[in-house]
Amino acid sequence: MSNPVTETAAAPPDLAAGHFAGKLAFEADCADVHAALLGGDPGFVLVEARGPAAYARGHVPGALNLPHRAITEAALTAWPRDALFVVYCAGPHCNGADWAALRLARLGRRVKTMPGGMAGWAAEGFPVATGEAPGSLSE
């Protein structure tokens, strides 16, 4: 009997593997970002893509505030060309991370988004920093 799940056939396993591997090349989830931040040098620059007021109200500890509209070549001079950026915004209802990722990619930078953003981070129960400074998970 057909239902909304089965009426469209699932992709063959090889096609599904390519699709999901591709997604992981573009995304890093909140739990993985948290684990990487706990391990010392995470190997990426964590960027909060919302504006300063939203950042000050609450952000991932260690994240830098670089609103997506402010991402320019000049704003990125502090990081090597091969630096990996992980960007996030408020959550699934916000496309600020997508705008930031697009700007970074167009500037030739490696980038992933953190799906879920602050909403996902908070839902996981991870600590939240407030104020203008990045803070850290060890504080």
N, C-alpha and C positions, 0 to 999 in steps of 0.2 A: 504494500500500500504506500502510495506516495504521500510525502509531507513536505513542508517548506525546506527542510534540511536535505532530504534525499532527492527532491525533484530535479536538482541540478547535480550532475555527477561530480564527484571529487576529482581533483587533478591527479594524473598519474604520479607515483612517488618521485620519479626523477624531476618532473616539473615542479612539484611541491618543494623538493629539497632546494632547487635553485631559487625559488621564490622566497623561502624563509631565510636562506643564507643571505640573499640580497637585502632583506629587511634588517638583518643584524648588522650589515655593513653601514646602515643609515641610522640605527637606533641603539641606545643604551638605556636599559630600564633603571628605575630609581634604586632598586636593591643593588644592582651592579655598580652604579655610581657610588652609593654609600660604602660598599665594600672596598672599592678602589680608593676612596678618600681616607678610609681608616688605615690603609696600608702604607701611608706616607706619600711619596710622590706618585700621584695617580697616572701620570703619563698623558694628561690632557689638561686643557684650560677650561674650567667650568664657568659658563657665562649665563647670567640672568638677563634675559632680553627685554624685560619690562622696564618701565621708567623708574626714576629714583624714588618716588613716593611709594610705589608698590614694593620695591626692593627694601626700603627702610622698614616697612610694616612686617616683612618676613621673607627670608630667602634661605637657600641651602647654605649652610656654613662652608665657607671657602669660596663661594661663587663671587665672581666679579660682576659688577653692574655695568653692562654695555648694551644700552637699549638698541634694538635692531636698526633704528633710523640713524644711529651714531656710528655704525660699523662702516668704517672707511679704511683705505690703505693706511692713511696717517694714524688712525686709531690703533692699528695692529702692529706698529713698528717695534713694540716691546717683545714680540714673540717671533721665534724663528719661522721661516716660511713653511717648514714641515710640521709645525705644531698641530696637534689635534685639538679641536674645539668641541665641547659638548655644550649644547645650548638648550635652555628651557624657558618656559614662561609660566603663566598662571595654571594652565591645565588644558584638558581636551577642548574646552570651549574657546581657547585662545590660539591664534595663529602667529604670535610673536616669535616663537621658536622657529617656525617655518620660514618667516621673513629673515630672521637672523641667519639661518642655515643657508638660505638662498644668497644672501649678501656675501657671506664667507666663501661659499663655493664659487661665486662669480669673481671673487678676488683671488682665486686660486688656492684657497685654504681647505684643509681636510676638516670635515665636520660631521657630527652625529647630533641627533636630537635626543632629548630625554622625554619620551612620551609620558604623559601624566602631569608633568611640570610640578608646580608647588602643591597642587591638589593631590597628586599621586604620592609625592614625598610625605605630605602630612598624613595621608591615609595609611602609609606604611608605619607611622609612628616615629619617624626619624626626627632628630632635633632640628629646630628652626632658629636661625640667627635673626636679630633685628638691628636696626640702625644702619648707618652709612658704611661701616667697615665690613669686610667679608667675614670675619670671624673664622672659627675652625671647629671641627668636630671634637677636638680635645678640650675645648673651653668649657 
